[in-house]
Amino acid sequence: MKFCPRCKSMMVLVKEGGRSFWRCPRCGYVEEVSGNNAKFVERTTVNRRDDKPIVLAKSSEEALPKVRKVCPRCGNEEAYFWVQQTRAADEPPTRFYRCTRCGYTWREYE
């Protein structure tokens, strides 16, 4: 980490044409990297998909509690119910429902 001598902002390490430079994003100050003490760190953001299949064994299905909930697919008014933590720990858990007639599974967030 290096700070700009002009404006005191944190500088970014840039690689151009096989050479490395420190560049200030605020004022544009550029300084060539001296020595081999600079290290590039690359970050990648991964987008999560919310439509992952939900696998639930048939034998354990009968052990789940039933609630009165209308199935969005077939209109049946009864579904199995369970709760699972699918997001960060500081967020509420996700409620899952599985229709007792057609087996369609859907989720609801708090």
Secondary structure, 3 states (H helix, E strand, C coil): CCECCCCCCECEEEEECCEEEEECCCCCCEEECCCCCCCCCCCCCCCCCCCCCCCCCHHHHCCCCEECCCCCCCCCCCEEEEEECCCCCCCCCEEEEEECCCCCEEEECC
